[in-house]
Amino acid sequence: MTTRLYLVRHGATTLSLEDRFAGAIDVDLSDEGRHQVQMLALRLADDPISAVYCSPMKRTLDTASIIARPHGLTPIPADGLREIHHGHWETLSRAEVEAQFGEEYAGWEEDPFTFAPEGGESGLSVLARALPVVRAVVQRHHDENVILVSHKATIRLLISSLLGFDPRGYRDRLGQEPACLNILDFKDPVRARLMLFNDISHYADAPGRAQGRLSRWWDTEKPA
């Protein structure tokens, strides 16, 4: 058995370029984001896709609908694929969070997998709801191709877990561009092989450069 999972991040949103925590905020795709997703839909139009699942948030539902249209499919919302909730950090910039909740932010920077801000989720909590969705989809779609549309942190956490990487480093070591495509082949519901990662060749000539984007580790100047 080989089930192929197309793991897609939603397209760029109206907040994509802002250094803000917006995991639980329901924002729209930007015009750029819609273009990115349309290019991905064109890329996948001839692939035999059996089903499309997505997070119930607007940006993922819209992304999934555009991708599903050429296949005559209706996206199936799955709550477990939602983005990580940042609690009382939502809508704040990183600078604002560091100024108002410095101790919390330091704990999160040290270990975002087990630490969560007040009212928010840890990476571990995200995996507890997202992994069962992936397992159920793989079990339901033997030898089929399935698209899952989710979010930056959720996808990075899933890939870390499925491939056995240390999830504490998911924010600093794994990139996910808007409307990127990842492909994982499953021998069974728990054994996955990564076949494609963070690919945006459908709308960009070259991969983007790594940026800080809410990560102090990337923004800190390193000794020469």
N, C-alpha and C positions, 0 to 999 in steps of 0.2 A: 504494500500500500504506500502510495506517495500522495499526500494532500499538499497542494501548493497554496500558500497564503500570501496574498499581495497586501502588505501592511503599508498603508498610506497615511501620511500626515495631511491634514487639511491645508488648503491654500492660504496665502497671506491674508491677514485681516487688517482692519483699520487701526489696530494697536500693535501690529507686528514690529514696527520700527521703534516703538517706545520701550524704554527700559522699565517696564512695569509688570507687577504680578497680576495676571489676569486669567488664571486657570479656570475659575468658576464663573467668570463674567461671560455673558452671552453676547458676543460681538459678531458683526457681519464680515463676510469676505470683502476685501477691497476689489477694485477693478483689476488690479494686478493679480490678486489671488484667483479671481475667476478665470483670467487668461491662463494662469499656470495650470489650473485644474482642467480646463478645456484641452490644453495640449496633452495632458496625461490621459484624458478620456480618448483622444484620437490615437494615442500610442497603444492603448489597450483594447481598442474597438474590435480588433479581429481575434483577440484571445477568447477561448471558450470559458466564460465565467458562469458559474452556477448560482452564486448568491453574493449579495453585497450587504455587509453589516456595518454599523457605524455607531459612534457615540451620539446621544440624543441632542447634543448642543447644536445650535444653529449653524455654526461654521462647518461642522462635520456633516450634518444632514445635507447642507447645500452642496458640499464637495461630493458626497456619496451620490446624490441625485444626478449630478452632471456626469459622473463616471458610469453610473448604472444605465443611463438613458440609451446608449447604443445597443445595449444587451436586452432591452425590454424588461428590465428588472426594477423592483421597488426596494429601496434600502430598508433593512430591518434594524431598528434602533436596539442597542444593547447598553443598558445603563452602566455596566462594568467598564466600558471603554471610555468613560468620561475622563477629562483632564484632572490632574491633581488639584485639590482645593487648598488654597493658601490661607484660609481663615481670615483673621483681621488684617492680613497684609494685602488682601485683594484691592486692586486699583492703585496701590502705592508704588512709587518708584523704589529702586534698591536703595538710593541715598536716603529716602524718607524712612524706609524700614530700618536701616542701620541707625538713623538718628533717634527714632522713637522706640525701637525694640532691639537695641544693640545686643543684649545678652541672648535673646532668642535667635537673632540672625547668626551670631557666632556659633551657637549650637547646631543650627541648620547647615552652615558652611562645613562644619566638622563632620557631620554625618546626616545627610538629608534622607538616608534610607530609613532610619529609625526615629528621627526627631521630626516633630511637627509643630508649627506655630499654633497659638491658641485658636481653636475653632477650625483648624485645618487638618490635613492628612499627611502622614508620613509616606515615603515610598513603599514601605512594607504594606500599608493599608491599601494603596493603589493596586499592588500586585495581588492582594487577597481578593479583590473584586474582578480584576482584569484577567488573570490567568484562568479561572474557571470558564470564562467566556471563550477564550481561545481553545481550551480543551474540548468544550462542547461543540464548537464549530468543526474542529478537526474530526471528532467522532461522528458528526452528522454528515460530513461531506467526504466520504472515502473516495480517493482517487479523483477528486475534483479540484478545480481552481476557484478560490474564494477571495473576495476583497474585504478587508477590514479597514475602515477609516477611523483614525483616532487622533491623538494629540502628541505633542513633542515629548513631554515627560513620560506619559504613559507608554509610548512606543519604546523609548529608551530603557525604561524599566523592564518591559516585556522581553526585549532582546537580551538584556543583561541576564535575566533569569533563565531564559530558554537556552542560552549558550554557555551558562555557567561562569559569567564574569562577576567580579565583585561589584554589587549594585551600589555600594557607597560612592563609587566614582562615576555614576551614570551622567551627572550633569557636566562634568569636566572632560570626559573622554569619549562621549558619543554625540555626534552631531545629527540633527534632523532639520533639513531645510523645509520651507513651505512646499506643499504638494510633492514631496519626495516619495520615491518608491523603494520599498524594501521587499525582498522575496525570501520566504523561508519554506523549505520543503520538509514535511513531517513524515517520518517512517511510521510513527505511531503518535498518540496524543502528547507524549512527553519528550520525544527525540526529534530535534529540529536541526536542520543544517541551513546556515545563512548563504544564500545564493547571490543576493544583490543587496547593497546597503546605501541608503541616503542618495539615491540616484535622481538627478534633476536634468538629465540630458534631453528630456522632452521640451524644456524651455530655456536651458542655459548651455553655453558652449563649454563651460568649465565649472568644476565645483567651487563653491564659495569659500572664502578664507574664514578660519575659525575666529569668532568674536566673543567678547565677554558675555554680553547678554545675561545679566543677573548672576554672573559667576565672578567672584573676586579673584579666584585662582587664575583665570585668564587675563584679568585686567592688571594684576600686580606685576610691576617691572622686575624682571629677573636679572641677576648679576651677569655682566658680560663675560 
